[in-house]
Amino acid sequence: MNNHAFPFGGGFNSPKLSAMDMALIPPEKLSEIEQKYATDIYQLLTGKPDKLIEDPRFQSQIWHEGLSSFIYQMYLINSQHLTALANAVEADIKIKHRIIFATEQVISSMAPTNFLATNPEAIQELINSNGQSFTNGLKNLFADLQLGKISQTDTSAFEIGKNIATTEGAIIYQNQLFQLIQYKPSTEMVYEKPLLMVPPCINKYYILDLQPQSSLVQYLLSQGFTVYMVSWKNPDQSMVQVTWDDYVGLGVIEAIRVCIEISKQAQINILGFCVGGTLVACALAILAAKDLHPIASLTLLTSFLDFSDTGMLDVFVDEAMVENRENTLGGKNGKFGLLSGTELANTFSFLRPNDLVWNYVVSNYLLGKSPPSFDLLFWNVDSTNLPGPMYSYYLRHMYLNNELKKPNCLTMCSTPVDLSKITCPSYIYASREDHIVPWKSAYNSTQILKGPKRFVLGASGHIAGVINPPHKKKRNYWTSNKLPKEAQDWYSAANLVDGSWWPDYVLWLASQSGKKFKAKTQLGSLKFKVIEPAPGSYVKEKAVKV
């Protein structure tokens, strides 16, 4: 991009992508975009700017006064122009995604809000505080440099087991990969078949058990379900050779076995969230191949089975990147290692740079404010590492080659994997604004799994869409009893329902859970005795530095 992409250079030449990228835009489309830019600039200079997209970064009245008004409007015009150019590129989908991603990163980084000299709110705060905001900002910056990441919340405000992840229960089993939590029933009568929850191993499990008012675990307990939870161990150097097969076999399949033994039920229900759902599907396919069917129903929350479209994460994954990970972490040349949890967290943050990066740069450093206390953000920064072999396998065979959906293409735990052998009822949830698992990709699971299926689309993103307690009366969701091949056809015929999707899920899960009987207050069993109270020790382990 040239130096006229933003209002800090001279002149009013239209901002450009690289020459190579510009050559990929059809001439007629380029002419149309350039004409729109010229019109926007003319209207701005004559005092009659076209209505711009509302941007929360510029809501304060101070942005609408004097030179600041011109600066932010010029920035938005240039941003819209660059975005239009990136979207007009005609190229391979992966190349186009990379161009769009790179353009968004530059646009976000060059916002006038990010610089003291062009941010009137920061200048005003500097004056009002007699320079204290500048001093505080430097302190915050140096502290974050030590951490290796931008602080998003006040981590001292929360303590696992004290005011977050507080649902009563006990660890009744553990191995080198996970602890199994059994939660204490909160109703006198409970359904026969318990629910085993398998969270993503790239995050801590307590996203499903935040503070009581936001806890999916507590909500399900209040509806009469018995709940078990897998709490993955935060990998350290002792786990550098752990594989994807280990997470499936020693992880998910072992957790199923223990739940079956404790509950004394022939079948249980199982839920997988994000990559936890992918692991669960692999486990069930392996069991089905052996003619074992211990699962009454499967729930997938924002999970990939078909990796055809992985959204913006696709920009990071190609043959060279995967081979590098295999060589440095995955054991390909005898070199094993851990993927840093901090690196993972930073990657996900830059998928939404305005919300998860630059917002905090402005607040923490330019305004000198302390990060707020927010349970979801506390969870978001409580990072976990990943074993190199497991991570490398996931990248190559799923993100790069999309082999999981192909029957018998992959072999795990010495067993060919065919997802079509999963025939139990399934509840598949996706979030419409999900930037990690695009909802149409999640919908594709309806075409892979067999047996009765229900697909529900929630509003918002990967996390906020899932964690949506009914009492807050926020958002909405879409449902339809038909499952056409194409996701857009499903959406066109779906019905919009106000509020949280949780009650819909409870009705469905109840129909899969058998009769009710009097709840047992004793946790564990004679064979599986209580090891320690929930939330257990594994979830409290911090990611070792890599």
Legacy VTK file of the C-alpha trace (Angstrom):
# vtk DataFile Version 3.0
C-alpha trace
ASCII
DATASET POLYDATA
POINTS 546 float
0.000 0.000 0.000
1.301 3.503 -0.738
1.708 6.261 1.817
-1.590 7.838 0.826
-3.638 4.992 2.259
-4.346 7.055 5.360
-4.591 10.780 6.130
-1.031 10.979 7.474
0.550 11.165 3.989
0.286 14.071 1.593
-2.249 14.527 -1.164
-5.481 12.725 -1.906
-4.419 9.943 -4.220
-6.580 6.900 -3.658
-4.992 4.296 -1.391
-3.826 1.146 -3.126
-3.076 -2.488 -2.453
0.256 -3.805 -3.699
0.814 -3.635 -7.444
0.527 -7.420 -7.659
-2.807 -7.407 -5.830
-4.154 -4.461 -7.837
-3.475 -6.420 -11.032
-5.952 -9.057 -9.846
-8.892 -6.626 -9.872
-10.990 -6.511 -13.089
-10.532 -3.074 -14.796
-14.241 -2.262 -14.862
-14.588 -3.053 -11.143
-11.482 -1.021 -10.324
-12.843 1.950 -12.260
-16.123 1.747 -10.326
-14.314 1.639 -6.963
-12.022 4.551 -7.895
-14.999 6.644 -8.993
-16.739 5.980 -5.682
-13.585 7.076 -3.835
-13.319 10.301 -5.818
-16.968 11.089 -5.091
-16.504 10.441 -1.362
-13.436 12.709 -1.206
-15.222 15.490 -3.093
-18.198 15.330 -0.744
-15.921 15.416 2.289
-14.014 18.474 1.008
-17.230 20.325 0.138
-18.697 19.667 3.568
-21.329 17.227 2.365
-19.845 13.793 3.120
-21.853 10.711 2.286
-23.167 8.841 5.318
-20.334 6.659 6.596
-20.618 3.363 8.390
-21.091 4.051 12.084
-17.931 3.176 13.988
-17.970 2.924 17.807
-14.364 4.162 17.938
-15.526 7.628 16.925
-18.742 8.007 18.938
-17.464 10.671 21.323
-18.495 14.235 20.399
-14.870 15.352 20.491
-14.243 13.346 17.285
-16.832 15.453 15.491
-15.114 18.786 16.117
-12.517 20.625 14.029
-9.602 18.760 12.479
-10.461 15.512 14.312
-13.714 15.285 12.347
-11.838 15.535 9.052
-9.175 13.019 10.151
-11.595 10.297 11.218
-13.849 10.747 8.182
-10.863 10.610 5.866
-9.720 7.453 7.623
-13.108 5.791 7.200
-13.276 6.728 3.502
-9.820 5.277 2.928
-10.725 2.168 4.946
-13.886 1.554 2.950
-11.952 2.050 -0.278
-9.201 -0.408 0.663
-11.778 -2.947 1.815
-13.623 -2.626 -1.494
-10.369 -3.184 -3.384
-9.490 -6.270 -1.351
-12.948 -7.759 -1.846
-12.778 -7.078 -5.595
-9.643 -9.164 -6.085
-10.270 -12.208 -8.272
-7.937 -14.974 -7.148
-7.764 -18.355 -5.486
-9.874 -18.256 -2.314
-6.855 -18.720 -0.032
-4.976 -15.877 -1.742
-8.037 -13.655 -1.524
-8.487 -14.434 2.166
-4.873 -13.457 2.807
-5.251 -10.179 0.924
-8.419 -9.325 2.851
-6.838 -10.308 6.162
-3.659 -8.281 5.520
-5.741 -5.285 4.447
-7.876 -5.460 7.581
-4.764 -5.633 9.762
-3.279 -2.503 8.163
-6.581 -0.633 8.323
-7.008 -1.479 12.001
-3.412 -0.633 12.927
-3.496 2.777 11.204
-6.683 4.082 12.837
-6.233 7.624 14.215
-7.473 6.317 17.558
-4.224 4.376 17.946
-1.937 7.433 18.004
-1.673 10.078 20.681
-1.186 12.882 18.151
-4.445 12.099 16.313
-6.640 10.887 19.185
-8.439 13.887 20.725
-9.798 11.773 23.580
-6.281 10.736 24.594
-5.031 14.336 24.300
-7.926 15.577 26.437
-7.231 12.895 29.059
-3.543 13.850 29.070
-4.472 17.473 29.798
-7.150 16.672 32.381
-4.875 14.293 34.310
-1.846 16.615 34.192
0.108 13.902 32.401
-0.849 11.057 34.752
-2.590 9.146 31.930
0.721 9.119 30.032
2.607 7.814 33.068
-0.023 5.143 33.711
0.045 4.147 30.050
3.798 3.611 30.127
3.457 1.459 33.261
0.779 -0.628 31.562
2.899 -0.965 28.425
6.010 -2.141 30.295
3.935 -4.614 32.322
2.443 -6.087 29.136
5.864 -6.334 27.516
6.856 -8.573 30.408
3.737 -10.696 29.883
4.244 -10.917 26.119
0.622 -9.937 25.424
-1.820 -7.063 25.777
-3.810 -7.175 29.018
-7.533 -7.456 28.339
-8.815 -7.744 31.891
-7.816 -7.431 35.532
-6.727 -11.010 36.227
-6.452 -10.311 39.967
-10.241 -9.929 40.160
-10.902 -13.632 39.644
-9.740 -16.839 41.266
-10.647 -20.249 39.888
-12.777 -22.083 42.408
-13.533 -18.925 44.390
-15.597 -16.665 42.154
-15.322 -18.487 38.831
-15.724 -22.225 38.086
-17.512 -22.579 41.420
-20.136 -25.233 40.675
-20.028 -27.880 43.401
-18.564 -31.227 42.378
-15.529 -33.454 42.656
-12.685 -34.950 40.652
-13.509 -38.649 40.491
-10.906 -39.751 37.935
-7.686 -38.467 36.417
-4.880 -39.557 34.122
-1.992 -37.762 32.439
-4.329 -35.942 30.038
-7.408 -34.908 31.997
-9.336 -34.820 35.240
-12.991 -35.833 35.208
-15.384 -33.683 37.216
-18.708 -35.032 38.408
-21.022 -32.218 39.484
-23.381 -32.506 42.418
-27.047 -32.662 41.296
-29.033 -29.537 42.184
-32.501 -31.083 41.801
-34.203 -33.865 43.737
-34.966 -35.811 40.564
-32.527 -36.256 37.671
-32.610 -37.864 34.232
-31.207 -41.380 33.895
-28.584 -40.642 31.285
-25.888 -38.164 32.296
-24.217 -35.623 30.036
-20.456 -35.687 29.512
-19.067 -32.320 28.376
-15.804 -32.209 26.409
-14.455 -28.652 26.094
-11.730 -27.552 23.666
-8.226 -28.515 24.772
-6.938 -25.165 23.526
-8.763 -23.409 26.382
-9.768 -24.094 29.993
-13.076 -25.902 30.535
-14.647 -23.210 32.714
-15.938 -21.240 29.743
-18.880 -23.605 30.352
-18.861 -22.774 34.072
-18.125 -19.096 34.487
-19.811 -17.151 37.277
-23.080 -18.807 38.385
-25.341 -16.490 36.378
-23.443 -17.352 33.164
-22.747 -21.038 33.767
-24.129 -23.531 31.255
-23.196 -26.275 33.727
-25.343 -24.766 36.495
-28.208 -24.182 34.080
-28.224 -27.829 33.002
-28.001 -29.005 36.599
-31.015 -26.832 37.459
-32.955 -28.574 34.680
-32.404 -32.027 36.179
-29.348 -33.281 34.293
-26.347 -35.042 35.793
-23.232 -33.424 34.339
-19.642 -34.627 33.968
-16.837 -32.412 32.652
-13.445 -33.152 31.116
-10.784 -30.786 32.481
-7.750 -31.038 30.211
-4.248 -30.812 31.664
-2.241 -27.754 30.586
0.618 -29.401 28.653
4.148 -29.091 30.007
7.451 -30.610 28.874
6.300 -34.070 30.010
3.643 -33.966 27.255
5.706 -32.907 24.232
5.131 -36.259 22.516
1.374 -36.489 23.140
-0.563 -37.131 19.922
-4.043 -36.524 18.525
-4.727 -40.231 19.050
-3.894 -39.819 22.747
-6.481 -37.050 23.124
-9.068 -39.244 21.404
-8.260 -42.558 23.111
-6.772 -41.693 26.519
-8.966 -38.608 26.601
-12.475 -38.805 25.187
-12.921 -42.582 24.987
-11.537 -43.035 28.482
-13.867 -40.347 29.860
-16.830 -42.107 28.233
-15.786 -45.402 29.808
-15.597 -43.914 33.299
-18.950 -42.143 32.985
-20.602 -45.353 31.822
-19.179 -47.268 34.797
-20.148 -44.655 37.383
-23.635 -43.990 36.032
-24.313 -47.687 35.408
-26.122 -46.692 32.231
-25.677 -48.499 28.942
-25.514 -45.141 27.176
-24.755 -41.526 28.082
-25.124 -38.216 26.262
-22.002 -36.362 25.148
-21.279 -32.730 24.219
-18.214 -31.390 22.405
-17.349 -27.696 22.137
-15.133 -26.404 19.285
-12.138 -28.757 18.851
-13.666 -30.792 21.691
-16.477 -31.596 19.265
-13.994 -32.737 16.624
-12.293 -35.003 19.174
-15.652 -36.410 20.286
-16.700 -37.174 16.705
-13.408 -39.022 16.115
-13.939 -41.037 19.301
-17.506 -42.008 18.389
-16.456 -43.064 14.878
-13.746 -45.289 16.359
-16.220 -46.883 18.778
-18.802 -47.347 16.015
-16.213 -49.090 13.831
-15.887 -51.612 16.665
-19.679 -51.902 16.874
-19.690 -50.092 20.228
-22.443 -47.525 20.749
-22.250 -46.082 24.277
-23.638 -42.693 23.280
-27.364 -41.905 23.331
-26.951 -38.462 21.747
-24.247 -36.167 20.446
-24.109 -32.379 20.839
-21.683 -30.301 18.792
-21.168 -26.637 19.707
-19.375 -24.536 17.068
-17.355 -27.530 15.858
-15.690 -28.491 12.577
-16.154 -31.876 10.942
-15.810 -30.445 7.442
-12.823 -28.074 7.146
-13.606 -26.884 3.612
-14.003 -23.297 4.815
-12.127 -22.416 7.999
-12.727 -18.693 7.681
-9.910 -16.262 8.418
-7.845 -18.944 10.158
-7.225 -20.266 6.666
-4.785 -17.414 6.028
-2.291 -18.953 8.462
-2.331 -22.518 7.150
-0.425 -23.714 4.084
2.024 -26.497 3.291
5.084 -24.488 4.293
3.597 -23.474 7.648
2.436 -27.003 8.482
5.758 -28.542 7.478
7.582 -26.035 9.670
5.449 -26.998 12.669
6.017 -30.688 11.995
9.782 -30.137 11.799
10.078 -27.933 14.885
7.336 -29.241 17.197
5.698 -32.320 15.724
8.544 -34.823 15.947
9.069 -35.201 12.201
12.830 -34.890 12.638
12.885 -36.114 16.191
12.168 -32.589 17.477
9.244 -32.357 19.858
7.882 -29.251 21.508
4.871 -27.304 22.708
2.852 -24.688 20.871
2.747 -21.636 23.113
-0.639 -20.751 24.540
0.303 -17.083 24.274
0.919 -17.493 20.548
-2.472 -19.146 20.157
-4.212 -16.371 22.118
-2.507 -13.623 20.107
-3.453 -15.315 16.827
-7.120 -15.483 17.795
-7.048 -11.871 19.001
-5.794 -10.620 15.625
-8.787 -12.246 13.934
-10.746 -9.366 15.527
-8.056 -6.689 15.869
-10.281 -3.710 16.668
-12.099 -5.484 19.497
-9.326 -7.647 20.952
-6.113 -5.717 20.227
-6.318 -2.005 19.391
-9.194 -1.341 21.750
-6.899 -2.297 24.622
-3.895 -0.444 23.156
-5.938 2.750 23.272
-7.468 2.126 26.688
-4.377 0.746 28.455
-1.597 2.829 26.898
-3.047 6.061 25.480
-5.732 6.653 28.100
-3.746 4.994 30.910
-6.744 3.060 32.209
-6.591 -0.215 34.103
-8.176 -3.186 32.298
-11.749 -3.983 33.455
-12.832 -7.051 35.412
-14.685 -9.422 33.075
-14.972 -13.174 33.611
-15.060 -14.091 29.925
-11.904 -12.076 29.231
-10.229 -13.651 32.273
-10.903 -17.036 30.684
-9.709 -15.753 27.312
-6.245 -14.841 28.651
-5.885 -17.995 30.780
-3.980 -19.694 28.002
-3.056 -23.332 27.447
-0.212 -24.872 25.465
-0.654 -27.690 22.952
1.605 -30.728 22.373
3.450 -30.365 19.059
2.499 -33.775 17.564
-1.179 -33.331 18.391
-1.242 -29.791 16.982
0.686 -30.726 13.821
-1.636 -33.661 13.095
-4.678 -31.419 13.516
-3.219 -28.829 11.138
-2.205 -31.223 8.367
-5.030 -33.727 8.286
-7.902 -31.389 9.046
-7.114 -27.733 8.337
-4.809 -28.353 5.372
-6.062 -31.600 3.795
-9.650 -31.772 5.145
-9.424 -35.545 5.462
-11.672 -36.124 8.465
-14.891 -35.959 6.445
-13.611 -38.570 3.979
-14.649 -42.081 5.097
-11.721 -44.254 6.177
-9.149 -41.727 4.969
-7.672 -41.348 8.476
-6.751 -44.032 10.966
-6.817 -43.172 14.657
-6.122 -45.492 17.567
-5.415 -48.196 14.952
-8.973 -47.837 13.597
-10.221 -46.338 10.296
-12.416 -43.302 10.942
-15.758 -42.992 9.156
-17.980 -40.269 10.629
-21.009 -41.611 8.758
-21.025 -44.527 11.209
-22.207 -42.109 13.915
-25.949 -42.763 13.889
-27.131 -41.449 17.274
-29.342 -38.330 17.411
-27.302 -35.144 17.210
-27.836 -31.488 18.133
-25.591 -29.200 16.112
-25.211 -25.583 17.185
-23.413 -22.799 15.306
-23.045 -19.034 15.833
-23.867 -16.725 12.941
-20.959 -14.268 13.466
-18.424 -16.944 14.388
-14.998 -15.972 13.006
-13.332 -19.210 14.142
-15.864 -21.824 12.966
-17.988 -20.226 10.208
-21.572 -21.292 10.712
-21.972 -22.710 7.216
-19.008 -25.014 7.868
-20.622 -26.151 11.112
-23.854 -26.749 9.194
-22.015 -29.186 6.920
-21.939 -31.626 9.839
-25.639 -32.241 9.157
-24.640 -33.790 5.824
-21.935 -36.003 7.338
-23.535 -37.478 10.452
-26.336 -40.003 10.149
-29.348 -40.425 12.386
-31.852 -37.761 13.514
-30.348 -34.267 13.579
-31.336 -30.815 14.808
-29.409 -27.738 13.674
-29.694 -24.457 15.586
-28.060 -21.175 14.606
-27.446 -18.637 17.343
-26.658 -14.947 17.082
-23.258 -13.413 17.893
-19.854 -15.111 17.835
-17.886 -18.208 18.780
-18.137 -17.673 22.546
-20.806 -15.025 23.172
-23.275 -16.943 21.025
-22.784 -20.118 23.065
-22.712 -18.517 26.512
-26.114 -16.852 26.405
-28.083 -17.424 29.654
-31.873 -17.173 29.221
-32.372 -14.767 32.124
-30.427 -12.059 30.279
-33.015 -12.121 27.479
-30.377 -11.308 24.878
-29.954 -12.205 21.223
-31.969 -14.768 19.267
-31.591 -17.972 17.294
-32.890 -19.694 14.175
-34.427 -23.152 13.817
-35.889 -25.322 11.070
-37.035 -28.924 10.929
-35.638 -29.368 7.414
-31.961 -29.918 6.630
-31.304 -29.172 2.934
-27.844 -29.754 1.500
-26.899 -26.066 1.361
-26.632 -23.986 4.530
-28.061 -20.871 2.852
-31.192 -22.792 1.854
-31.622 -23.824 5.487
-31.259 -20.218 6.642
-33.751 -18.931 4.080
-36.441 -21.250 5.464
-35.503 -20.993 9.172
-37.653 -19.392 11.852
-36.287 -16.629 14.076
-36.826 -17.106 17.824
-36.123 -14.420 20.433
-33.822 -15.099 23.359
-31.345 -17.797 24.271
-31.072 -21.167 22.542
-30.473 -22.921 25.892
-34.168 -23.755 26.568
-34.444 -25.273 23.084
-31.433 -27.438 23.845
-32.835 -28.534 27.208
-36.062 -29.724 25.573
-34.101 -31.720 23.027
-31.640 -33.150 25.550
-34.469 -34.182 27.888
-35.951 -36.266 25.069
-32.620 -38.152 24.821
-32.065 -38.678 28.551
-34.571 -41.310 29.646
-36.716 -41.324 32.746
-36.118 -39.446 35.978
-35.128 -40.963 39.290
-34.078 -39.702 42.690
-30.689 -38.007 42.551
-27.740 -39.573 44.346
-25.852 -37.218 46.617
-22.751 -39.421 46.725
-20.256 -38.522 44.007
-18.053 -41.110 42.352
-18.351 -44.789 43.261
-16.579 -47.537 45.178
-14.160 -47.879 42.272
-13.896 -44.187 41.407
-13.443 -42.396 44.704
-13.316 -38.636 45.125
-9.780 -37.365 44.542
-10.325 -33.682 45.320
-13.116 -31.081 45.149
-13.975 -29.390 41.875
-12.654 -27.508 40.001
-9.567 -29.679 40.588
-5.876 -28.957 40.177
-5.416 -29.337 36.399
-7.501 -26.260 35.555
-5.407 -24.101 37.879
-2.143 -24.901 36.116
-0.716 -21.989 34.169
0.834 -22.449 30.743
4.573 -23.036 31.038
6.674 -20.635 28.971
7.812 -22.074 25.668
LINES 1 547
546 0 1 2 3 4 5 6 7 8 9 10 11 12 13 14 15 16 17 18 19 20 21 22 23 24 25 26 27 28 29 30 31 32 33 34 35 36 37 38 39 40 41 42 43 44 45 46 47 48 49 50 51 52 53 54 55 56 57 58 59 60 61 62 63 64 65 66 67 68 69 70 71 72 73 74 75 76 77 78 79 80 81 82 83 84 85 86 87 88 89 90 91 92 93 94 95 96 97 98 99 100 101 102 103 104 105 106 107 108 109 110 111 112 113 114 115 116 117 118 119 120 121 122 123 124 125 126 127 128 129 130 131 132 133 134 135 136 137 138 139 140 141 142 143 144 145 146 147 148 149 150 151 152 153 154 155 156 157 158 159 160 161 162 163 164 165 166 167 168 169 170 171 172 173 174 175 176 177 178 179 180 181 182 183 184 185 186 187 188 189 190 191 192 193 194 195 196 197 198 199 200 201 202 203 204 205 206 207 208 209 210 211 212 213 214 215 216 217 218 219 220 221 222 223 224 225 226 227 228 229 230 231 232 233 234 235 236 237 238 239 240 241 242 243 244 245 246 247 248 249 250 251 252 253 254 255 256 257 258 259 260 261 262 263 264 265 266 267 268 269 270 271 272 273 274 275 276 277 278 279 280 281 282 283 284 285 286 287 288 289 290 291 292 293 294 295 296 297 298 299 300 301 302 303 304 305 306 307 308 309 310 311 312 313 314 315 316 317 318 319 320 321 322 323 324 325 326 327 328 329 330 331 332 333 334 335 336 337 338 339 340 341 342 343 344 345 346 347 348 349 350 351 352 353 354 355 356 357 358 359 360 361 362 363 364 365 366 367 368 369 370 371 372 373 374 375 376 377 378 379 380 381 382 383 384 385 386 387 388 389 390 391 392 393 394 395 396 397 398 399 400 401 402 403 404 405 406 407 408 409 410 411 412 413 414 415 416 417 418 419 420 421 422 423 424 425 426 427 428 429 430 431 432 433 434 435 436 437 438 439 440 441 442 443 444 445 446 447 448 449 450 451 452 453 454 455 456 457 458 459 460 461 462 463 464 465 466 467 468 469 470 471 472 473 474 475 476 477 478 479 480 481 482 483 484 485 486 487 488 489 490 491 492 493 494 495 496 497 498 499 500 501 502 503 504 505 506 507 508 509 510 511 512 513 514 515 516 517 518 519 520 521 522 523 524 525 526 527 528 529 530 531 532 533 534 535 536 537 538 539 540 541 542 543 544 545
